[in-house]
Amino acid sequence: MIHVPKSALAALLAVLPASALFAQQPVIIPQQNTPPALPYADYADLVVAAPVVIDATIRNEIRLKTLDAPGLRPGDARLYIEADVLALIRAPGAIAARVGYTIDVPLDARGRPPRYRKARVLLFARGVPGNAGQIQLVRADGQRSWSAAGDALTRRIVAETLAPDAPPTITGIGNAFHTPGNIPGEGETRIFLTTEDDRPISIGIVRRTDQPRHWSVALGEVVGEGNPPPPRDTLLWYRLACTLPPTLPDTVIRSTGADAEIAREDYALVVQTLGTCDRGGRP
C-alpha cells in the first residue's frame, strides 16, 4: 500500500480543476413522471351520451349467475354493484344517495372477476324511469376509475356541453362550393354542415394573393369571417374532428371542374388542421 503524505495530497487537490474532482461522480437527473394526457374525445363521447354523471365509491358487488345475465359474452362476468354517491356531476333530476347498476367485466386467468369494493369511480349513465336508485351505464366502459385528471376533464366537458353557446351536434355535410375571386388565385370555399337540431354551422376557407389560406367556423346564419379554428380538446374541435369525413364527398360538392378540386383541397386543409380524433385506442 502506498502512503501519500497529507501535505502532498493537499497540493495535488489545489492544482486539479474542479471538473477532475467530480469526474467519477455520476450526474443523476431526476425523472419527470408526467402522466399522459387523457383522450378528450373518449371522455367527450361518454359525457355527450350520459345524462347522468356521478362521482361515487363502490360499497359492494355481487356476481350474477349466468342464468341471470342474458347475452353475457364467454370469458366475462356480470356484476351487480351498489355505489355511494359522493358528488352528482350531472343529472336531469334527483338521484338516490346510493345507486345500483350492472357491469360486464372480463375474468382473470383463475376465472375470477376484478374486485371493486371501496374503489372510487366515475359513472357515465342514464337513469332508470321510476327508480331513482338504479342507473344504467351508457357504455361497457361507462365505469371509470376515478382520478383527479379524469374528474377535472369530465367536469370541464360537462360545463362546455351545458353552456348556452355550446356548438351543436354535427351530423354531416350538407353542401360545399368554391366561389372564385376577382383576382386569379383568390376565392372562398364555403362548406355547410348539417346538425342534429338544425342549427346553422358552416366552414369558410379564404384564399388571398400572397397570403396563406385560412379558415373559420360560423355558428349562425351570418357567415362573415366567423370564428378562428377551434383549439384542440375543446367541444367545437370534438364536434368537427370526430364527425367530419376524411375527404369531401363528391355528392355534396356543388362546384364543377377546377372549382370542385379547389373545394376538395380547402376541405383537406380543415381536416389537417383539426388533426386526429384521439379516443385513446377505442374505436
C-alpha positions as a Markdown table, in Angstrom:
| # | Residue | x | y | z |
|---|---|---|---|---|
| 1 | Met | 0.0 | 0.0 | 0.0 |
| 2 | Ile | 1.4 | 3.4 | -1.0 |
| 3 | His | 1.2 | 6.1 | 1.7 |
| 4 | Val | 0.7 | 9.6 | 0.4 |
| 5 | Pro | 1.5 | 12.4 | 2.8 |
| 6 | Lys | -1.3 | 14.7 | 3.6 |
| 7 | Ser | 0.7 | 17.7 | 2.5 |
| 8 | Ala | 1.2 | 16.2 | -1.0 |
| 9 | Leu | -2.4 | 15.3 | -1.3 |
| 10 | Ala | -3.5 | 18.8 | -0.4 |
| 11 | Ala | -1.1 | 20.3 | -3.0 |
| 12 | Leu | -2.4 | 17.9 | -5.7 |
| 13 | Leu | -6.0 | 18.9 | -5.0 |
| 14 | Ala | -5.2 | 22.6 | -5.1 |
| 15 | Val | -4.0 | 22.3 | -8.7 |
| 16 | Leu | -6.6 | 20.0 | -10.1 |
| 17 | Pro | -9.5 | 21.6 | -12.0 |
| 18 | Ala | -12.9 | 21.3 | -10.3 |
| 19 | Ser | -14.1 | 19.1 | -13.1 |
| 20 | Ala | -11.5 | 16.5 | -12.3 |
| 21 | Leu | -12.6 | 16.3 | -8.7 |
| 22 | Phe | -16.0 | 15.1 | -9.7 |
| 23 | Ala | -15.1 | 13.2 | -12.8 |
| 24 | Gln | -16.1 | 9.9 | -11.2 |
| 25 | Gln | -19.3 | 11.1 | -9.7 |
| 26 | Pro | -22.4 | 10.3 | -11.9 |
| 27 | Val | -24.8 | 13.0 | -12.6 |
| 28 | Ile | -28.3 | 11.9 | -11.6 |
| 29 | Ile | -31.1 | 13.7 | -13.3 |
| 30 | Pro | -34.5 | 13.0 | -11.6 |
| 31 | Gln | -37.1 | 11.6 | -13.9 |
| 32 | Gln | -40.3 | 13.6 | -14.5 |
| 33 | Asn | -43.1 | 11.0 | -14.4 |
| 34 | Thr | -45.7 | 13.1 | -16.0 |
| 35 | Pro | -48.9 | 11.1 | -16.7 |
| 36 | Pro | -50.1 | 11.1 | -20.3 |
| 37 | Ala | -52.9 | 13.4 | -21.1 |
| 38 | Leu | -56.4 | 11.8 | -21.1 |
| 39 | Pro | -58.0 | 11.4 | -24.5 |
| 40 | Tyr | -60.5 | 14.3 | -24.7 |
| 41 | Ala | -62.6 | 12.6 | -27.4 |
| 42 | Asp | -63.1 | 9.4 | -25.3 |
| 43 | Tyr | -64.4 | 11.3 | -22.3 |
| 44 | Ala | -66.5 | 13.6 | -24.6 |
| 45 | Asp | -68.2 | 10.6 | -26.1 |
| 46 | Leu | -69.1 | 9.5 | -22.6 |
| 47 | Val | -70.3 | 12.9 | -21.4 |
| 48 | Val | -72.4 | 13.5 | -24.5 |
| 49 | Ala | -74.1 | 10.1 | -24.2 |
| 50 | Ala | -74.6 | 10.3 | -20.4 |
| 51 | Pro | -77.4 | 12.4 | -18.9 |
| 52 | Val | -76.2 | 11.2 | -15.5 |
| 53 | Val | -72.5 | 11.6 | -14.4 |
| 54 | Ile | -71.6 | 10.5 | -10.8 |
| 55 | Asp | -68.5 | 10.5 | -8.6 |
| 56 | Ala | -69.1 | 7.5 | -6.4 |
| 57 | Thr | -67.4 | 4.9 | -4.1 |
| 58 | Ile | -68.3 | 1.3 | -4.6 |
| 59 | Arg | -69.9 | -0.3 | -1.5 |
| 60 | Asn | -70.3 | -3.9 | -2.6 |
| 61 | Glu | -70.6 | -6.1 | -5.6 |
| 62 | Ile | -72.4 | -9.3 | -6.4 |
| 63 | Arg | -71.6 | -11.7 | -9.2 |
| 64 | Leu | -74.8 | -12.7 | -11.0 |
| 65 | Lys | -75.4 | -16.2 | -12.1 |
| 66 | Thr | -75.2 | -17.0 | -15.8 |
| 67 | Leu | -79.0 | -17.6 | -15.9 |
| 68 | Asp | -79.5 | -14.1 | -14.6 |
| 69 | Ala | -77.1 | -12.5 | -17.1 |
| 70 | Pro | -78.6 | -12.9 | -20.6 |
| 71 | Gly | -76.3 | -12.0 | -23.5 |
| 72 | Leu | -73.1 | -12.3 | -21.4 |
| 73 | Arg | -70.1 | -13.0 | -23.5 |
| 74 | Pro | -67.9 | -16.0 | -22.8 |
| 75 | Gly | -65.0 | -15.1 | -20.5 |
| 76 | Asp | -67.0 | -12.3 | -18.9 |
| 77 | Ala | -68.9 | -12.0 | -15.6 |
| 78 | Arg | -71.8 | -9.7 | -14.9 |
| 79 | Leu | -71.7 | -7.9 | -11.6 |
| 80 | Tyr | -74.4 | -6.0 | -9.7 |
| 81 | Ile | -72.8 | -3.1 | -8.0 |
| 82 | Glu | -74.0 | -0.7 | -5.3 |
| 83 | Ala | -72.2 | 2.6 | -5.0 |
| 84 | Asp | -72.4 | 5.6 | -2.6 |
| 85 | Val | -72.8 | 8.9 | -4.4 |
| 86 | Leu | -70.0 | 11.4 | -3.5 |
| 87 | Ala | -70.9 | 14.1 | -6.0 |
| 88 | Leu | -73.6 | 14.5 | -8.7 |
| 89 | Ile | -71.7 | 16.0 | -11.6 |
| 90 | Arg | -74.6 | 15.9 | -14.0 |
| 91 | Ala | -78.3 | 14.8 | -13.8 |
| 92 | Pro | -81.7 | 16.0 | -15.0 |
| 93 | Gly | -83.2 | 15.4 | -11.6 |
| 94 | Ala | -82.7 | 13.9 | -8.2 |
| 95 | Ile | -80.6 | 10.7 | -7.7 |
| 96 | Ala | -80.6 | 8.5 | -4.6 |
| 97 | Ala | -77.6 | 8.6 | -2.3 |
| 98 | Arg | -76.9 | 5.0 | -3.2 |
| 99 | Val | -77.2 | 3.7 | -6.7 |
| 100 | Gly | -77.2 | 0.2 | -8.2 |
| 101 | Tyr | -76.2 | -0.9 | -11.7 |
| 102 | Thr | -74.8 | -3.9 | -13.6 |
| 103 | Ile | -71.5 | -4.1 | -15.4 |
| 104 | Asp | -69.8 | -6.8 | -17.5 |
| 105 | Val | -66.2 | -7.4 | -16.7 |
| 106 | Pro | -63.5 | -9.9 | -18.0 |
| 107 | Leu | -62.5 | -12.8 | -15.8 |
| 108 | Asp | -58.8 | -13.3 | -14.9 |
| 109 | Ala | -56.8 | -16.5 | -15.5 |
| 110 | Arg | -58.4 | -18.1 | -12.5 |
| 111 | Gly | -61.9 | -17.3 | -13.6 |
| 112 | Arg | -62.4 | -14.5 | -11.1 |
| 113 | Pro | -63.8 | -11.1 | -11.8 |
| 114 | Pro | -62.0 | -7.9 | -10.6 |
| 115 | Arg | -62.8 | -6.6 | -7.1 |
| 116 | Tyr | -64.1 | -3.1 | -6.9 |
| 117 | Arg | -65.2 | -2.7 | -3.3 |
| 118 | Lys | -64.1 | 0.6 | -1.9 |
| 119 | Ala | -62.9 | 1.8 | -5.3 |
| 120 | Arg | -63.7 | 5.4 | -6.3 |
| 121 | Val | -65.2 | 5.6 | -9.7 |
| 122 | Leu | -66.7 | 8.0 | -12.3 |
| 123 | Leu | -70.1 | 6.6 | -13.6 |
| 124 | Phe | -71.4 | 7.7 | -17.0 |
| 125 | Ala | -75.0 | 6.5 | -17.1 |
| 126 | Arg | -78.7 | 7.2 | -17.7 |
| 127 | Gly | -81.5 | 6.9 | -15.1 |
| 128 | Val | -84.0 | 4.1 | -14.9 |
| 129 | Pro | -87.5 | 5.5 | -15.2 |
| 130 | Gly | -89.5 | 5.1 | -12.0 |
| 131 | Asn | -86.5 | 4.1 | -9.9 |
| 132 | Ala | -84.2 | 6.8 | -8.6 |
| 133 | Gly | -81.9 | 4.2 | -7.0 |
| 134 | Gln | -81.0 | 2.4 | -10.3 |
| 135 | Ile | -78.9 | 3.6 | -13.2 |
| 136 | Gln | -77.7 | 2.1 | -16.5 |
| 137 | Leu | -74.1 | 2.6 | -17.8 |
| 138 | Val | -74.2 | 4.2 | -21.3 |
| 139 | Arg | -71.3 | 2.1 | -22.5 |
| 140 | Ala | -69.5 | -1.1 | -21.4 |
| 141 | Asp | -66.7 | 1.1 | -20.1 |
| 142 | Gly | -69.0 | 3.7 | -18.5 |
| 143 | Gln | -67.4 | 3.0 | -15.1 |
| 144 | Arg | -64.0 | 4.7 | -15.0 |
| 145 | Ser | -61.5 | 4.6 | -12.2 |
| 146 | Trp | -61.5 | 8.0 | -10.5 |
| 147 | Ser | -58.5 | 10.3 | -10.9 |
| 148 | Ala | -58.1 | 14.0 | -10.4 |
| 149 | Ala | -57.3 | 14.4 | -14.1 |
| 150 | Gly | -60.3 | 12.4 | -15.1 |
| 151 | Asp | -62.6 | 14.2 | -12.7 |
| 152 | Ala | -61.4 | 17.6 | -13.9 |
| 153 | Leu | -61.7 | 16.7 | -17.6 |
| 154 | Thr | -65.2 | 15.3 | -17.1 |
| 155 | Arg | -66.4 | 18.4 | -15.3 |
| 156 | Arg | -64.9 | 20.7 | -18.0 |
| 157 | Ile | -66.7 | 18.8 | -20.8 |
| 158 | Val | -69.9 | 18.8 | -18.9 |
| 159 | Ala | -69.7 | 22.6 | -18.5 |
| 160 | Glu | -68.9 | 23.0 | -22.2 |
| 161 | Thr | -71.8 | 20.8 | -23.1 |
| 162 | Leu | -74.3 | 22.6 | -20.9 |
| 163 | Ala | -73.1 | 26.1 | -21.8 |
| 164 | Pro | -75.8 | 28.3 | -23.6 |
| 165 | Asp | -73.5 | 28.8 | -26.6 |
| 166 | Ala | -72.4 | 25.2 | -26.9 |
| 167 | Pro | -71.9 | 24.1 | -30.5 |
| 168 | Pro | -74.5 | 21.8 | -32.0 |
| 169 | Thr | -74.0 | 18.1 | -32.7 |
| 170 | Ile | -72.8 | 17.8 | -36.3 |
| 171 | Thr | -74.5 | 15.0 | -38.3 |
| 172 | Gly | -72.8 | 15.5 | -41.7 |
| 173 | Ile | -72.0 | 17.8 | -44.6 |
| 174 | Gly | -75.0 | 19.4 | -46.5 |
| 175 | Asn | -73.2 | 21.0 | -49.4 |
| 176 | Ala | -69.9 | 22.7 | -50.4 |
| 177 | Phe | -68.8 | 25.0 | -53.2 |
| 178 | His | -66.0 | 27.3 | -54.2 |
| 179 | Thr | -66.5 | 30.8 | -55.4 |
| 180 | Pro | -63.6 | 32.3 | -57.4 |
| 181 | Gly | -62.5 | 35.9 | -56.6 |
| 182 | Asn | -61.9 | 38.8 | -59.0 |
| 183 | Ile | -58.2 | 38.1 | -59.0 |
| 184 | Pro | -56.8 | 34.8 | -60.2 |
| 185 | Gly | -55.9 | 32.5 | -57.3 |
| 186 | Glu | -58.3 | 34.2 | -54.9 |
| 187 | Gly | -61.7 | 33.0 | -53.7 |
| 188 | Glu | -63.6 | 31.3 | -50.9 |
| 189 | Thr | -64.8 | 27.8 | -50.3 |
| 190 | Arg | -67.9 | 27.5 | -48.1 |
| 191 | Ile | -68.9 | 24.2 | -46.5 |
| 192 | Phe | -72.4 | 24.0 | -44.9 |
| 193 | Leu | -72.8 | 21.3 | -42.2 |
| 194 | Thr | -75.9 | 19.5 | -41.0 |
| 195 | Thr | -76.7 | 19.4 | -37.3 |
| 196 | Glu | -79.0 | 17.4 | -35.0 |
| 197 | Asp | -81.2 | 20.4 | -34.1 |
| 198 | Asp | -80.9 | 22.2 | -37.5 |
| 199 | Arg | -78.8 | 25.0 | -36.0 |
| 200 | Pro | -76.7 | 26.5 | -38.8 |
| 201 | Ile | -72.9 | 26.0 | -38.8 |
| 202 | Ser | -70.5 | 26.4 | -41.8 |
| 203 | Ile | -66.8 | 26.5 | -42.5 |
| 204 | Gly | -65.2 | 29.1 | -44.7 |
| 205 | Ile | -61.8 | 28.8 | -46.3 |
| 206 | Val | -60.4 | 32.0 | -47.8 |
| 207 | Arg | -57.7 | 32.3 | -50.4 |
| 208 | Arg | -55.9 | 35.6 | -50.9 |
| 209 | Thr | -52.9 | 36.6 | -53.1 |
| 210 | Asp | -49.6 | 36.3 | -51.3 |
| 211 | Gln | -51.3 | 35.0 | -48.1 |
| 212 | Pro | -51.6 | 31.5 | -46.7 |
| 213 | Arg | -55.1 | 30.0 | -46.8 |
| 214 | His | -57.0 | 30.4 | -43.6 |
| 215 | Trp | -60.4 | 29.0 | -42.4 |
| 216 | Ser | -63.0 | 29.9 | -39.9 |
| 217 | Val | -66.2 | 28.5 | -38.4 |
| 218 | Ala | -69.5 | 30.4 | -38.4 |
| 219 | Leu | -72.0 | 29.4 | -35.8 |
| 220 | Gly | -75.1 | 31.1 | -37.1 |
| 221 | Glu | -76.9 | 32.4 | -40.1 |
| 222 | Val | -74.4 | 35.2 | -40.7 |
| 223 | Val | -71.2 | 33.6 | -42.1 |
| 224 | Gly | -68.8 | 36.6 | -42.4 |
| 225 | Glu | -65.3 | 35.7 | -41.2 |
| 226 | Gly | -66.6 | 33.5 | -38.4 |
| 227 | Asn | -64.5 | 32.2 | -35.5 |
| 228 | Pro | -60.9 | 31.0 | -35.9 |
| 229 | Pro | -60.2 | 27.3 | -35.9 |
| 230 | Pro | -61.1 | 25.8 | -32.5 |
| 231 | Pro | -58.2 | 24.8 | -30.2 |
| 232 | Arg | -57.7 | 21.1 | -29.8 |
| 233 | Asp | -59.5 | 19.4 | -26.9 |
| 234 | Thr | -62.5 | 21.7 | -26.9 |
| 235 | Leu | -66.1 | 20.8 | -27.6 |
| 236 | Leu | -66.2 | 22.5 | -31.0 |
| 237 | Trp | -63.0 | 20.8 | -32.0 |
| 238 | Tyr | -64.5 | 17.5 | -30.9 |
| 239 | Arg | -67.7 | 18.1 | -32.9 |
| 240 | Leu | -65.7 | 18.8 | -36.0 |
| 241 | Ala | -62.7 | 16.4 | -35.7 |
| 242 | Cys | -64.7 | 13.4 | -34.6 |
| 243 | Thr | -67.5 | 13.8 | -37.1 |
| 244 | Leu | -66.2 | 15.2 | -40.4 |
| 245 | Pro | -65.2 | 12.6 | -43.0 |
| 246 | Pro | -61.5 | 12.4 | -44.1 |
| 247 | Thr | -62.3 | 13.7 | -47.6 |
| 248 | Leu | -65.0 | 15.8 | -49.1 |
| 249 | Pro | -67.7 | 13.6 | -50.6 |
| 250 | Asp | -68.4 | 14.2 | -54.2 |
| 251 | Thr | -72.1 | 14.1 | -53.6 |
| 252 | Val | -72.0 | 17.4 | -51.6 |
| 253 | Ile | -69.9 | 19.4 | -54.0 |
| 254 | Arg | -71.9 | 22.0 | -55.9 |
| 255 | Ser | -69.0 | 23.3 | -57.9 |
| 256 | Thr | -67.6 | 21.8 | -61.1 |
| 257 | Gly | -64.2 | 21.4 | -62.8 |
| 258 | Ala | -61.3 | 23.3 | -61.2 |
| 259 | Asp | -63.6 | 24.9 | -58.6 |
| 260 | Ala | -64.6 | 21.5 | -57.3 |
| 261 | Glu | -60.9 | 20.5 | -57.0 |
| 262 | Ile | -60.2 | 23.7 | -55.1 |
| 263 | Ala | -63.1 | 22.9 | -52.7 |
| 264 | Arg | -61.5 | 19.4 | -52.0 |
| 265 | Glu | -58.1 | 21.0 | -51.4 |
| 266 | Asp | -59.6 | 23.5 | -49.0 |
| 267 | Tyr | -61.5 | 20.9 | -47.1 |
| 268 | Ala | -58.3 | 18.8 | -46.8 |
| 269 | Leu | -56.7 | 21.9 | -45.1 |
| 270 | Val | -59.5 | 21.9 | -42.5 |
| 271 | Val | -59.1 | 18.2 | -41.7 |
| 272 | Gln | -55.3 | 18.5 | -41.5 |
| 273 | Thr | -55.6 | 21.5 | -39.1 |
| 274 | Leu | -58.1 | 19.7 | -36.8 |
| 275 | Gly | -55.9 | 16.6 | -36.5 |
| 276 | Thr | -56.8 | 13.2 | -35.4 |
| 277 | Cys | -59.8 | 12.5 | -33.2 |
| 278 | Asp | -57.9 | 10.6 | -30.5 |
| 279 | Arg | -60.0 | 8.2 | -28.4 |
| 280 | Gly | -57.1 | 6.5 | -26.7 |
| 281 | Gly | -57.3 | 3.4 | -28.9 |
| 282 | Arg | -61.1 | 2.9 | -28.6 |
| 283 | Pro | -62.8 | 2.7 | -31.9 |
